[in-house]
């Protein structure tokens, strides 16, 4: 057994402080750059309630610890995005300090320092250190409980064990109050304690641990009757193959979701090799420490496999406390180069070269986390700001997605009424028609937010009853503006053939005297002469020379009525809208329409050319 001596451990402290400051900086950087998303909105909405009401209304799958603490936090700091997320930042950094303390007490402060460096830059850790949820608290609570458990079993000064037992009880109860999966921590401790008792046959640390465990149970007892109900919670996620869960967890904890290819495929295997070597290193440093870390991984993973077989509602963040143990094992493998060299300078250099390479790879993942918008959360903030900037009297907002009170209302400061359409989730078209006709009565325009839903009857109603303008996208949130019926339209007969399959019979346009920001409604009515290909429409606003200034390419009726399904011998209609650009100079402009084959880009020929004039409009300030 060769534990790190106190003197080298003291020399590591300046480096530890540097890595902790680095961790703080990486988590504080862009902390409020992204919008809150739905889960974070739930945190805010729930924590804003009076405590009694919050506890009473707590859903079965949640425990109240994090929300209770956040309730007091927002009372002090307010509800800004930065304040909400900062509450998760500091336990994420605290978890790194606890990882170091655990490693130093186990056997090696040097391995602990390597682990802190890797965790400080780990994309998975930074992501959840920047999210207004309970997971960084679950991580810190689990590590604190585990560190105190180790000290209870191996603390030489018997007089301090009572205090440690009380602290252990508080940390363990808090961990389970943060998340139900926190119960895996005391479960693993119980297995370790049982093994320790069998091997060592000593009760010196067992009795204080049992006292602390009993106190933790008593602290959780008030919530126990509610906790039993979670056994009947079926969740909402797709079923998981239990055999894939361990590797899914390992990949998440070592490289995260933001590591780019091909590193995301190779690095988990490198971490696994390092962890296998690390087990041997920990065993060499202190056999009990090696077995302890193995048990702290194996027991929760086996329990998770059993739980997933019963209920597939699992996510790797639920067991975030395992991530530090996984990195401690891999860090032991990194230190193995140093030990294998007989602790010579070149071995130490090789260890830090490997660690530096892993940190550099983490940096690549962090760059994607910060700047790759495809990885970012749904942007409710920009969606709300966009609507605020363009809304007008007579507008209504329809939210087809999560409860708008959860997060949209946190950002939206406009005057338009907001309607939650979740009650229409299972409705048929007739039910949607009745509901939306009532909601939009007397309104001129409707904003639609679509998130976590496929277009359905609601979108079909809007497309066929209204005039859809080009949507904007805000990280998976589609914001569409529709003109509603009631505006006077001017009708003009054209009877203009488009190829041999279609004939544009009539066109209707709303007022042709417009201002920047106004909506121009356009309806086209078609005779279907023969089976048409799947054409796309290109509606354009052009200058007097025909040069396009704004355009929107789409499938008729906002993608609900493609031309290849139009019935031969019948009439078909398309309704769309153009928004006059805010920067458009006063003057006279043309509105034209082109049909084209999306596969080849070839425009459909007409006697009037490729771009058919639908209307001329006058734009003034």
C-alpha positions as CSV (number, residue, x, y, z in Angstrom):
1,X,0.0,0.0,0.0
2,X,1.5,3.3,-1.1
3,X,-0.7,6.3,-0.4
4,X,0.4,9.7,-1.4
5,X,2.4,11.4,1.2
6,X,1.1,14.7,2.8
7,X,4.0,16.8,1.3
8,X,3.3,16.0,-2.4
9,X,-0.4,16.3,-1.7
10,X,0.2,19.9,-0.5
11,X,2.2,20.6,-3.6
12,X,-0.8,19.7,-5.7
13,X,-3.1,22.3,-4.1
14,X,-2.0,25.2,-6.3
15,X,-2.7,23.0,-9.4
16,X,-6.0,22.0,-7.9
17,X,-7.0,25.6,-7.4
18,X,-6.1,26.3,-11.1
19,X,-8.2,23.5,-12.3
20,X,-11.1,24.5,-10.1
21,X,-10.9,28.0,-11.5
22,X,-10.8,26.6,-15.0
23,X,-13.9,24.5,-14.3
24,X,-15.7,27.6,-12.9
25,X,-14.7,29.6,-16.0
26,X,-15.8,26.9,-18.5
27,X,-19.2,26.6,-16.7
28,X,-19.7,30.4,-16.4
29,X,-18.8,31.0,-20.0
30,X,-22.0,31.3,-22.2
31,X,-24.0,30.4,-19.0
32,X,-27.0,32.2,-20.2
33,X,-26.2,32.2,-23.9
34,X,-28.8,29.5,-24.7
35,X,-32.5,29.9,-23.9
36,X,-33.9,27.9,-21.0
37,X,-35.6,24.8,-22.3
38,X,-38.8,23.0,-21.1
39,X,-37.2,21.1,-18.2
40,X,-35.5,24.2,-16.9
41,X,-38.8,26.0,-17.3
42,X,-40.4,23.3,-15.1
43,X,-37.7,24.0,-12.5
44,X,-38.5,27.7,-12.5
45,X,-42.3,27.3,-12.6
46,X,-42.3,24.7,-9.8
47,X,-39.8,26.6,-7.6
48,X,-41.8,29.8,-7.9
49,X,-44.7,28.3,-6.0
50,X,-45.2,28.6,-2.3
51,X,-43.5,25.6,-0.6
52,X,-46.7,23.9,0.6
53,X,-48.3,24.1,-2.8
54,X,-45.1,23.0,-4.5
55,X,-44.7,19.9,-2.3
56,X,-48.4,19.0,-2.6
57,X,-48.3,19.3,-6.4
58,X,-44.9,17.5,-6.9
59,X,-45.3,14.9,-9.6
60,X,-44.6,11.3,-8.6
61,X,-41.4,11.1,-10.6
62,X,-39.7,14.0,-8.7
63,X,-38.5,14.6,-5.2
64,X,-38.5,18.1,-3.7
65,X,-34.9,18.7,-2.6
66,X,-33.6,20.7,-5.6
67,X,-36.8,22.6,-6.1
68,X,-37.0,23.6,-2.4
69,X,-33.4,25.0,-2.5
70,X,-34.1,26.8,-5.8
71,X,-37.2,28.3,-4.3
72,X,-35.1,30.1,-1.7
73,X,-32.3,30.9,-4.3
74,X,-34.6,32.7,-6.7
75,X,-36.0,34.6,-3.7
76,X,-32.6,36.1,-3.2
77,X,-31.3,36.4,-6.8
78,X,-34.4,36.7,-9.0
79,X,-35.4,34.6,-12.0
80,X,-32.8,35.6,-14.7
81,X,-31.4,32.8,-16.8
82,X,-27.9,33.5,-15.4
83,X,-29.1,33.3,-11.8
84,X,-31.1,30.1,-12.4
85,X,-28.2,28.3,-14.0
86,X,-25.6,29.7,-11.6
87,X,-27.4,27.7,-8.9
88,X,-26.2,24.5,-10.8
89,X,-22.8,25.8,-11.6
90,X,-21.3,25.9,-8.1
91,X,-22.2,22.4,-7.1
92,X,-20.7,21.2,-10.4
93,X,-17.4,22.8,-9.3
94,X,-17.7,21.6,-5.8
95,X,-18.1,18.1,-7.1
96,X,-14.6,18.4,-8.6
97,X,-13.1,19.4,-5.2
98,X,-14.9,16.4,-3.6
99,X,-13.5,14.1,-6.3
100,X,-10.0,15.2,-5.4
101,X,-10.6,14.8,-1.7
102,X,-12.0,11.3,-2.2
103,X,-9.0,10.3,-4.4
104,X,-6.6,11.7,-1.9
105,X,-8.2,9.9,1.0
106,X,-8.5,6.6,-1.0
107,X,-4.8,6.5,-2.0
108,X,-3.6,9.1,-4.5
109,X,-3.9,12.9,-4.6
110,X,-2.0,12.8,-8.0
111,X,-4.7,10.6,-9.5
112,X,-7.3,12.9,-8.0
113,X,-5.7,15.9,-9.7
114,X,-5.7,14.2,-13.1
115,X,-9.4,13.4,-12.6
116,X,-10.2,17.0,-11.7
117,X,-8.4,18.2,-14.9
118,X,-10.5,15.7,-17.0
119,X,-13.7,16.5,-15.2
120,X,-13.2,20.3,-15.4
121,X,-13.1,20.1,-19.2
122,X,-15.6,17.3,-19.7
123,X,-18.5,18.3,-22.0
124,X,-21.0,16.1,-20.1
125,X,-20.0,17.9,-16.8
126,X,-20.1,21.3,-18.3
127,X,-23.5,20.7,-19.9
128,X,-25.2,19.8,-16.7
129,X,-23.2,22.4,-14.7
130,X,-25.0,24.9,-17.0
131,X,-28.5,23.5,-16.8
132,X,-31.1,24.7,-14.3
133,X,-31.8,21.2,-13.1
134,X,-30.9,19.0,-10.1
135,X,-28.2,16.9,-11.7
136,X,-25.1,18.8,-10.6
137,X,-26.6,18.7,-7.1
138,X,-27.1,15.0,-7.4
139,X,-23.4,14.7,-8.4
140,X,-22.1,16.8,-5.5
141,X,-24.4,15.2,-3.0
142,X,-23.5,11.6,-4.1
143,X,-19.7,12.4,-3.9
144,X,-20.0,14.1,-0.5
145,X,-22.0,11.1,0.8
146,X,-19.4,8.7,-0.7
147,X,-16.4,10.6,0.7
148,X,-18.0,10.7,4.2
149,X,-18.8,7.0,3.9
150,X,-15.1,6.2,3.2
151,X,-14.0,8.3,6.1
152,X,-16.4,6.6,8.4
153,X,-15.0,3.2,7.6
154,X,-11.3,4.3,7.6
155,X,-11.2,7.3,9.9
156,X,-8.7,6.5,12.7
157,X,-9.9,9.1,15.1
158,X,-12.9,7.4,16.7
159,X,-14.1,10.6,18.4
160,X,-14.9,12.2,15.1
161,X,-17.1,9.4,13.9
162,X,-20.3,10.7,15.4
163,X,-19.9,14.0,13.6
164,X,-19.1,12.1,10.4
165,X,-22.1,9.9,10.8
166,X,-24.4,12.9,11.2
167,X,-22.8,14.6,8.1
168,X,-23.1,11.4,6.2
169,X,-26.8,11.1,7.1
170,X,-27.5,14.7,5.9
171,X,-25.5,14.2,2.6
172,X,-27.2,10.9,1.9
173,X,-30.7,12.1,2.6
174,X,-30.1,15.2,0.5
175,X,-28.8,13.0,-2.4
176,X,-32.0,11.0,-2.5
177,X,-34.1,14.1,-2.1
178,X,-32.4,15.5,-5.2
179,X,-33.3,12.5,-7.3
180,X,-34.8,9.0,-6.7
181,X,-31.8,7.4,-8.4
182,X,-29.7,8.8,-5.6
183,X,-30.8,5.8,-3.6
184,X,-28.2,3.8,-5.5
185,X,-25.5,5.6,-3.5
186,X,-26.5,4.2,-0.1
187,X,-27.2,0.9,-1.7
188,X,-23.7,0.7,-3.0
189,X,-22.4,1.8,0.4
190,X,-24.3,-1.0,2.0
191,X,-22.7,-3.6,-0.3
192,X,-19.3,-2.2,0.4
193,X,-19.9,-2.1,4.2
194,X,-21.1,-5.7,4.1
195,X,-18.0,-6.8,2.2
196,X,-15.8,-4.9,4.5
197,X,-17.4,-6.5,7.5
198,X,-17.0,-10.0,6.0
199,X,-13.3,-9.5,5.1
200,X,-12.1,-7.4,8.0
201,X,-14.5,-8.6,10.7
202,X,-14.3,-5.2,12.4
203,X,-17.2,-3.1,13.5
204,X,-15.2,0.0,14.1
205,X,-16.6,2.0,11.2
206,X,-19.7,-0.1,10.6
207,X,-21.7,1.0,13.6
208,X,-21.3,4.7,13.0
209,X,-22.2,4.1,9.3
210,X,-25.3,2.2,10.4
211,X,-26.2,5.0,12.7
212,X,-25.8,7.5,9.9
213,X,-27.8,5.4,7.5
214,X,-30.6,5.1,10.0
215,X,-30.7,8.8,10.5
216,X,-30.7,9.3,6.7
217,X,-33.7,7.0,6.4
218,X,-35.5,8.9,9.1
219,X,-34.8,12.2,7.3
220,X,-36.4,10.7,4.2
221,X,-39.3,9.1,6.0
222,X,-41.7,12.1,5.5
223,X,-41.5,11.6,1.8
224,X,-41.4,7.8,1.8
225,X,-45.2,7.3,1.2
226,X,-44.9,9.5,-1.9
227,X,-41.8,7.7,-3.0
228,X,-43.4,4.3,-3.2
229,X,-45.7,5.7,-5.9
230,X,-42.8,6.1,-8.3
231,X,-42.8,2.3,-8.7
232,X,-46.0,2.7,-10.7
233,X,-44.5,5.5,-12.9
234,X,-44.1,4.1,-16.4
235,X,-42.3,7.1,-17.9
236,X,-42.4,8.3,-21.5
237,X,-39.2,7.3,-23.1
238,X,-38.7,4.6,-25.8
239,X,-37.7,1.2,-24.5
240,X,-34.0,0.6,-24.0
241,X,-32.0,-2.5,-24.7
242,X,-30.5,-3.2,-21.3
243,X,-27.4,-4.6,-22.9
244,X,-26.7,-1.2,-24.4
245,X,-27.1,0.8,-21.2
246,X,-23.6,0.3,-19.7
247,X,-21.8,1.4,-22.9
248,X,-24.3,4.3,-23.3
249,X,-23.4,5.4,-19.8
250,X,-19.7,5.0,-20.3
251,X,-19.7,7.0,-23.5
252,X,-21.7,9.8,-21.9
253,X,-19.5,10.1,-18.9
254,X,-16.2,10.0,-20.7
255,X,-16.8,11.9,-23.9
256,X,-20.4,13.2,-23.8
257,X,-22.7,14.0,-26.7
258,X,-20.7,16.9,-28.1
259,X,-17.5,15.0,-29.0
260,X,-17.2,15.0,-32.8
261,X,-16.6,12.1,-35.0
262,X,-14.3,10.1,-35.2
263,X,-13.2,10.9,-31.6
264,X,-16.6,9.9,-30.2
265,X,-16.1,6.4,-31.6
266,X,-12.5,5.9,-30.5
267,X,-12.1,7.8,-27.2
268,X,-14.5,5.7,-25.1
269,X,-12.4,2.6,-25.9
270,X,-9.3,4.5,-24.9
271,X,-10.9,5.5,-21.6
272,X,-12.0,1.9,-21.1
273,X,-8.5,0.6,-21.5
274,X,-7.2,3.3,-19.1
275,X,-9.9,2.3,-16.6
276,X,-9.0,-1.4,-16.7
277,X,-5.3,-0.4,-16.1
278,X,-6.5,2.0,-13.5
279,X,-8.2,-0.7,-11.5
280,X,-4.8,-2.3,-11.2
281,X,-3.2,1.0,-10.3
282,X,-5.7,1.6,-7.6
283,X,-5.3,-1.9,-6.3
284,X,-1.5,-1.3,-6.2
285,X,-2.0,1.9,-4.4
286,X,-4.4,0.6,-1.9
287,X,-6.3,-2.7,-2.4
288,X,-9.4,-1.5,-0.4
289,X,-9.6,1.6,-2.6
290,X,-9.6,-0.4,-5.8
291,X,-12.3,-2.7,-4.6
292,X,-14.3,0.3,-3.3
293,X,-14.2,2.1,-6.7
294,X,-15.2,-1.1,-8.5
295,X,-18.1,-1.6,-6.2
296,X,-19.2,2.0,-6.5
297,X,-19.5,1.4,-10.3
298,X,-20.7,-2.2,-10.4
299,X,-23.5,-2.1,-7.8
300,X,-25.3,0.9,-9.4
301,X,-24.9,-0.4,-12.9
302,X,-26.3,-3.8,-12.0
303,X,-29.2,-2.1,-10.2
304,X,-29.9,0.1,-13.2
305,X,-30.0,-3.0,-15.5
306,X,-32.6,-4.5,-13.3
307,X,-34.6,-1.3,-13.2
308,X,-34.4,-0.8,-17.0
309,X,-35.8,-4.3,-17.5
310,X,-38.8,-3.3,-15.4
311,X,-39.1,0.3,-16.6
312,X,-37.3,1.7,-19.6
313,X,-37.6,5.4,-18.4
314,X,-33.8,5.9,-17.9
315,X,-31.4,8.6,-18.9
316,X,-27.6,8.7,-18.2
317,X,-28.0,12.0,-16.3
318,X,-30.0,10.1,-13.6
319,X,-26.7,8.4,-12.5
320,X,-24.4,11.4,-13.0
321,X,-22.7,10.5,-9.7
322,X,-21.1,7.5,-11.5
323,X,-19.2,9.9,-13.9
324,X,-16.7,10.9,-11.3
325,X,-15.9,7.3,-10.3
326,X,-15.5,6.4,-14.0
327,X,-13.0,9.2,-14.5
328,X,-11.2,8.3,-11.3
329,X,-10.7,4.8,-12.7
330,X,-9.5,6.1,-16.1
331,X,-7.2,8.6,-14.3
332,X,-5.6,5.7,-12.5
333,X,-4.7,4.3,-15.9
334,X,-3.2,7.6,-16.9
335,X,-1.1,7.6,-13.7
336,X,-0.1,4.0,-14.5
337,X,2.5,5.4,-17.0
338,X,4.2,7.2,-14.2
339,X,4.2,4.2,-11.9
340,X,5.3,1.8,-14.6
341,X,8.4,4.0,-15.2
342,X,9.4,3.6,-11.5
343,X,8.1,7.2,-11.0
344,X,10.8,8.6,-13.2
345,X,10.5,12.0,-14.9
346,X,9.7,10.6,-18.3
347,X,6.9,8.5,-16.9
348,X,5.4,11.5,-15.3
349,X,5.7,13.4,-18.5
350,X,4.0,10.6,-20.4
351,X,1.1,10.6,-18.0
352,X,0.6,14.2,-18.4
353,X,0.9,13.9,-22.2
354,X,-1.9,11.4,-22.2
355,X,-3.9,13.6,-19.8
356,X,-3.2,16.6,-21.9
357,X,-4.3,14.9,-25.1
358,X,-7.6,13.9,-23.4
359,X,-8.1,17.5,-22.2
360,X,-7.4,18.8,-25.7
361,X,-10.1,16.4,-27.0
362,X,-12.4,17.7,-24.4
363,X,-11.7,21.2,-25.6
364,X,-12.9,20.2,-29.1
365,X,-16.1,18.9,-27.6
366,X,-16.5,22.1,-25.6
367,X,-16.2,24.2,-28.7
368,X,-19.1,22.3,-30.2
369,X,-21.1,22.6,-27.0
370,X,-20.6,26.4,-27.1
371,X,-20.9,27.2,-30.8
372,X,-22.7,24.3,-32.6
373,X,-26.3,25.4,-32.7
374,X,-27.4,21.9,-33.8
375,X,-26.6,20.8,-30.2
376,X,-28.3,23.7,-28.5
377,X,-31.6,23.7,-26.6
378,X,-34.9,24.8,-28.2
379,X,-34.6,28.6,-28.3
380,X,-37.8,29.9,-26.7
381,X,-36.0,33.2,-26.0
382,X,-35.5,34.1,-29.6
383,X,-38.9,32.8,-30.6
384,X,-40.5,35.1,-28.1
385,X,-38.4,38.0,-29.1
386,X,-39.1,37.5,-32.8
387,X,-42.9,37.5,-32.2
388,X,-42.6,40.6,-29.9
389,X,-40.7,42.4,-32.7
390,X,-43.3,41.6,-35.4
391,X,-46.6,41.3,-33.7
392,X,-49.5,43.6,-34.3
393,X,-52.9,44.3,-32.7
394,X,-55.3,41.6,-33.7
395,X,-52.7,38.8,-33.3
396,X,-53.1,35.6,-31.4
397,X,-50.4,33.1,-30.4
398,X,-51.1,29.3,-30.6
399,X,-48.6,27.0,-28.9
400,X,-48.7,23.5,-30.1
401,X,-46.1,21.9,-27.8
402,X,-45.2,22.1,-24.1
403,X,-47.3,24.2,-21.7
404,X,-46.5,27.8,-22.6
405,X,-46.6,28.7,-18.9
406,X,-43.5,26.5,-18.4
407,X,-41.0,28.6,-20.5
408,X,-42.5,30.7,-23.3
409,X,-44.3,32.9,-20.7
410,X,-40.9,33.4,-19.0
411,X,-39.7,35.3,-22.1
412,X,-42.7,36.7,-23.9
413,X,-43.6,40.2,-22.9
414,X,-46.0,41.1,-25.8
415,X,-49.7,41.9,-25.7
416,X,-51.1,39.0,-27.8
417,X,-53.2,36.4,-26.1
418,X,-51.4,33.0,-25.8
419,X,-53.3,29.8,-26.1
420,X,-52.1,26.3,-25.0
421,X,-53.3,23.8,-27.6
422,X,-52.4,20.6,-25.7
423,X,-56.1,19.9,-25.2
424,X,-56.3,19.3,-29.0
425,X,-53.4,16.8,-29.0
426,X,-55.8,13.8,-29.7
427,X,-58.5,15.8,-31.4
428,X,-59.7,15.1,-35.0
429,X,-60.1,17.8,-37.6
430,X,-63.7,18.6,-36.8
431,X,-62.8,19.1,-33.1
432,X,-59.8,21.3,-34.1
433,X,-62.0,23.3,-36.5
434,X,-64.5,24.1,-33.8
435,X,-61.9,25.0,-31.2
436,X,-59.7,27.1,-33.5
437,X,-62.6,28.9,-35.0
438,X,-63.7,30.0,-31.5
439,X,-60.1,31.0,-30.5
440,X,-59.3,33.0,-33.6
441,X,-62.7,34.7,-33.9
442,X,-62.2,38.4,-34.5
443,X,-58.4,38.0,-34.9
444,X,-56.5,39.1,-38.0
445,X,-53.3,36.9,-37.7
446,X,-52.2,33.8,-35.8
447,X,-48.7,33.0,-34.6
448,X,-48.1,29.3,-34.3
449,X,-45.2,27.7,-32.2
450,X,-44.7,24.0,-33.1
451,X,-42.3,22.0,-30.9
452,X,-42.1,18.3,-30.1
453,X,-45.0,17.6,-32.4
454,X,-45.4,16.5,-36.0
455,X,-47.7,18.6,-38.1
456,X,-51.2,17.4,-37.8
457,X,-54.8,18.6,-37.7
458,X,-53.9,21.9,-36.1
459,X,-51.4,22.8,-38.8
460,X,-53.8,21.5,-41.6
461,X,-56.5,23.8,-40.2
462,X,-54.2,26.8,-40.2
463,X,-52.9,26.0,-43.7
464,X,-56.4,25.6,-45.3
465,X,-58.2,28.3,-43.3
466,X,-55.4,30.8,-43.3
467,X,-52.5,32.2,-45.3
468,X,-49.1,30.9,-44.2
469,X,-46.0,33.1,-44.4
470,X,-42.5,31.7,-44.4
471,X,-41.7,30.2,-41.0
472,X,-38.6,30.9,-38.9
473,X,-36.8,28.3,-36.9
474,X,-35.4,28.6,-33.4
475,X,-33.5,25.4,-32.6
476,X,-36.4,23.0,-33.2
477,X,-39.1,25.5,-32.6
478,X,-41.0,26.5,-35.7
479,X,-42.6,29.9,-35.6
480,X,-45.2,30.4,-38.4
481,X,-47.4,33.4,-39.0
482,X,-50.8,32.9,-40.6
483,X,-53.2,35.5,-42.0
484,X,-56.8,34.7,-40.9
485,X,-60.0,35.0,-42.9
486,X,-61.9,38.3,-42.9
487,X,-59.6,40.4,-45.1
488,X,-61.1,41.6,-48.4
489,X,-59.5,40.0,-51.5
490,X,-59.3,41.2,-55.1
491,X,-60.0,38.4,-57.6
492,X,-58.5,38.2,-61.1
493,X,-59.1,35.6,-63.8
494,X,-56.0,34.3,-65.7
495,X,-56.7,30.8,-67.2
496,X,-53.0,30.4,-67.7
497,X,-51.6,26.9,-68.4
498,X,-48.6,25.6,-66.5
499,X,-47.2,22.9,-68.6
500,X,-49.8,20.4,-69.8
501,X,-51.1,19.3,-66.3
502,X,-52.2,22.5,-64.5
503,X,-54.0,25.7,-65.4
504,X,-54.0,28.8,-63.1
505,X,-57.7,29.8,-63.3
506,X,-57.8,32.7,-60.8
507,X,-55.7,34.6,-58.3
508,X,-56.8,36.6,-55.3
509,X,-54.7,39.1,-53.4
510,X,-55.4,41.3,-50.4
511,X,-54.8,45.1,-50.5
512,X,-52.1,46.1,-52.9
513,X,-51.1,49.3,-51.0
514,X,-48.7,48.1,-48.3
515,X,-46.2,49.2,-45.8
516,X,-43.0,47.3,-44.5
517,X,-44.1,44.5,-42.2
518,X,-47.6,44.2,-43.8
519,X,-48.9,40.8,-44.8
520,X,-49.9,40.2,-48.4
521,X,-52.4,37.3,-48.7
522,X,-52.4,35.4,-52.0
523,X,-54.8,32.7,-53.1
524,X,-54.3,30.8,-56.3
525,X,-57.0,28.5,-57.8
526,X,-56.0,25.7,-60.2
527,X,-57.7,23.4,-62.7
528,X,-56.1,20.0,-62.7
529,X,-55.9,18.9,-66.3
530,X,-53.7,15.8,-65.9
531,X,-51.8,14.0,-63.2
532,X,-49.1,16.5,-62.1
533,X,-45.6,15.8,-60.8
534,X,-44.7,16.9,-57.3
535,X,-44.0,20.6,-58.1
536,X,-42.7,23.2,-55.7
537,X,-44.0,26.7,-55.7
538,X,-41.8,29.8,-55.5
539,X,-43.6,32.9,-54.5
540,X,-41.5,36.0,-55.1
541,X,-41.5,39.7,-54.4
542,X,-39.6,41.4,-57.2
543,X,-38.6,44.8,-58.4
544,X,-40.0,46.3,-61.6
545,X,-37.3,44.6,-63.6
546,X,-38.3,41.2,-62.2
547,X,-35.3,40.8,-59.9
548,X,-36.4,38.8,-56.8
549,X,-36.0,40.7,-53.5
550,X,-37.8,38.1,-51.3
551,X,-39.1,34.6,-52.0
552,X,-40.4,31.5,-50.3
553,X,-40.3,28.1,-51.9
554,X,-42.9,25.6,-50.5
555,X,-45.3,22.8,-51.3
556,X,-48.9,24.0,-51.7
557,X,-51.1,24.5,-48.6
558,X,-48.0,24.7,-46.4
559,X,-47.0,21.1,-47.5
560,X,-50.4,19.5,-46.9
561,X,-51.5,19.4,-50.6
562,X,-48.6,18.5,-52.9
563,X,-49.5,18.8,-56.6
564,X,-49.0,15.1,-57.3
565,X,-52.1,14.3,-55.2
566,X,-54.3,16.8,-56.8
567,X,-57.3,15.1,-58.4
568,X,-57.6,15.2,-62.2
569,X,-60.7,17.1,-63.3
570,X,-61.0,19.0,-60.0
571,X,-60.1,22.5,-58.7
572,X,-57.3,22.9,-56.2
573,X,-56.4,26.0,-54.1
574,X,-53.2,27.2,-52.5
575,X,-53.2,30.0,-49.9
576,X,-49.9,31.7,-48.9
577,X,-48.7,35.0,-47.7
578,X,-45.7,37.3,-48.1
579,X,-44.5,39.7,-45.4
580,X,-43.2,42.9,-46.9
581,X,-39.5,43.2,-45.7
582,X,-38.9,46.0,-43.2
583,X,-36.0,47.3,-45.1
584,X,-37.9,47.6,-48.4
585,X,-37.7,51.0,-50.0
586,X,-40.9,52.7,-51.1
587,X,-41.9,52.0,-54.6
588,X,-43.8,49.7,-56.9
589,X,-43.1,45.9,-56.9
590,X,-44.2,42.7,-58.5
591,X,-45.5,39.5,-56.9
592,X,-44.7,36.6,-59.1
593,X,-45.1,32.8,-59.0
594,X,-42.9,30.1,-60.4
595,X,-43.5,26.3,-60.4
596,X,-40.5,24.0,-60.7
597,X,-39.3,20.4,-60.4
598,X,-37.4,20.2,-57.1
599,X,-35.3,17.3,-58.4
600,X,-33.9,19.1,-61.4
601,X,-34.7,22.7,-60.6
602,X,-36.3,23.1,-64.1
603,X,-39.1,25.7,-64.1
604,X,-42.6,24.8,-65.6
605,X,-43.1,26.7,-68.8
606,X,-46.1,29.0,-69.3
607,X,-47.2,31.4,-72.1
608,X,-46.2,34.2,-69.7
609,X,-42.8,32.9,-69.0
610,X,-41.3,31.1,-66.0
611,X,-42.3,33.8,-63.5
612,X,-46.0,34.6,-63.7
613,X,-47.1,38.0,-62.5
614,X,-49.8,37.7,-59.9
615,X,-50.1,41.3,-58.7
616,X,-48.4,44.6,-58.5
617,X,-48.2,46.3,-55.1
618,X,-47.3,49.8,-54.0
619,X,-45.1,50.0,-50.9
620,X,-45.0,53.2,-48.9
621,X,-43.7,54.3,-45.5
